[in-house]
Every structure is written in C-alpha cells, then in structure tokens.
Amino acid sequence: MPTARTLHRYLGWLIGIWLLLISLSGAVLLFKNDLLRWQYPQLQNLALPSDISQWGPLLNQLQQQPDFRYVKYPDQDAHWLEAVSHSNQRHYYNASHTLLLTRVPRGDWIDWLYDFHLHLLGGKTGHTVLGVIGLICLVLLLAGIVQWWPKRFSRRLLALPKPALNARTLRQWHSLLALSFAPLLLLTTVTGSLMVFNAEFRSTLSVFSTAPQPAPPLKTAGYQPLATTDWTAALRQAQAQWSDAQLRLSSLRTAADQPISFRARMAGEWHQNGRSVVQIDALSNKVIYATPASAFGTTGAIANSLYPLHTAAIGGKIYFWALAISGLLPLLLLLTGLLYTWVTRPGTRTSAAASSLKPESNS
C-alpha cells in the first residue's frame, strides 16, 4: 500500500503537466468575453437591448435556415446575441440585427483554448479523459493534504519560509501555497470532474431525493410550419410568464410539431444560463409548459451549482479573482515539487536530510 507521500509524488509526475495546462487555460477562460472584445473590436461598445422581443425578427430569419441550433441572448457581460449552428459555428449580432462576426470551430486561439479545456482537443473521448484526469487530480490533492497534515498545529506551519533553495524551504513553500488555496483547488477539481460525469452525478443525487420530480419538457405541440413561427409573440409570452426572469437560451425549432423552448434564469438562480424552462405552443403562441429550476429541489440545486461555481458566475469579484489566481497556482506547485525532487534525488547531500523532515516541524 503506497504512502500518501509516495502517491502524491508519483501522481504529480504522472499528471502534473496536465493539471497545469488545464488550470492555466481555465484561468484565462474566466476572461473569455473580455478576450473576445479585445480580439474582435466590433464586439465593443454595443448597446444592451431592454426589450427581449426585439430579437423576434432576427429569430424568424434564423428559423428559415436549418443550420442554426440555438441562440444565446445578451446579458450584462456580453451585449450581443450569439447564434450557434449544428456545426458549432458562432454568429454574433448586435441590437440592429447586423451580423458582426462569425467564428468557426478552432478558428482563433480562444476557441482552441476553450476546446482544450473542455475536451483536450479530443471530442467526446477527450472530454471523458479530462474527467478521469480530474479524479486523479483529486486523489493527488488529497494525498498531499494527508502527507502535510501535522500531528499538532502551530503558527509556524503558516510562517513564510526563508528565501533559500534547499529541500526544507522548497517543501515549506509547496505546502504553504497548496494549503492556502486547497479549498479552491478542491472545489474546481470536484466541480470540473462532476460536470464531465454529470449524468452519473445526477443519477446518484436522485437516489437521495424523496420529492416528486417535475414532468420533463414537452416534445410535441400544435402543428405550425417552421417558416411561419412567430418568434416575437413567443418571446413576449415567455417573458410574461416570469416577469422577473431573464431569458437566456432558445432552441430553434426543427419540426413543425415542436414547441418553442426557452431557458430562463430566475431571480436568485446561480446558473448564468438558467435552468428554468418555459415552452410556447407555436400554433397558439400560448405557454404550455413552465417549470422553474427551484421545482427540482435540493438535489437539482446541487447539480445546477457545479457550472456557476466552476466559472465564478457567483461570489462577486473576490471569488472571481481568487479563482483566477488559483488557476495559476499549479505552475508554482509543479515548479517547487520538481525542484524538491531534484535536490532530494538519491545520492545528493540533501536527500538524507530531506528524509528526516517531519510535517509537524515545517520550519
């Protein structure tokens, strides 16, 4: 049975570089919308529409084109409407319905970074591998905490190490940095892994739920040809259903008997894209389904909290910047860990001294 120290060291060698790359890319992607504005000046200084129904004529136009899959409405951080095709091309429109930009998959460095962070550039297989790496990273972090955990606590445990390149100092810096950001590192690792295995996580949560679950969204409704879909009326009806909610996403209809579906973010809802669903019958333009995210109870709230926690959509500026800084931390942990391994390699004068270091001394 390997010790925590041995497990931590070998797992660090195995996936340290992957943890570094995933964390760095995640930290950069926290600024994705800012980076898009910097990369594409046409996305800057856009007016934020106050009436959601004004997007109706544009959606009527997009509905005529079978290539489009869904649209994402503007919010305070992104003042543009984003229309996404089945081939994952992204089209950006301003309030005047003018096409400002079209981004193709991996067409710029931002999308390369995004694809790496979500799929390791390997599609569904890469996404699954990413989840496995996340679980291994969790073991790595827990083994490090167990290795560090002292027999007794004292102020010296949190004292800044002396500026010297030796085994004791390197180990102290490595432990101090990891300990300072351990909660955030664990949080991002756990939420990221559970988002990869989201279906399994939700199934597990459902075992602990005793409350009845709401009916799923409808798949069929009144027959209305796609070409005569009235998106303006649908937008007004959806917004009127929940006047205090913000409509975030719409799926373009793909069949004449398909309802118009919206995702909305209710007041107090964490998920930035909302998990509340409202559906409009395309024939009568009346609400036929409306379920707020709160209807899914505590287990639903837990599952829906993963994404906003992982992307700092909640918690304000302090949490946002703490999460961004924690994304840079694996670089320092990897460097101090490699240097410690180097100076304590067998045959060196420091290897024997390092073997006598005890976590409780830490000074």
Helices and strands as residue ranges (DSSP letters): H 4-29, H 32-39, G 41-43, G 52-55, H 56-63, E 68-72, E 81-85, E 90-93, E 99-103, H 109-119, H 123-148, G 155-158, H 167-196, H 198-207, G 226-228, H 231-241, E 246-251, E 260-265, E 276-280, E 287-291, G 293-296, H 297-304, H 306-310, H 316-343, H 349-355
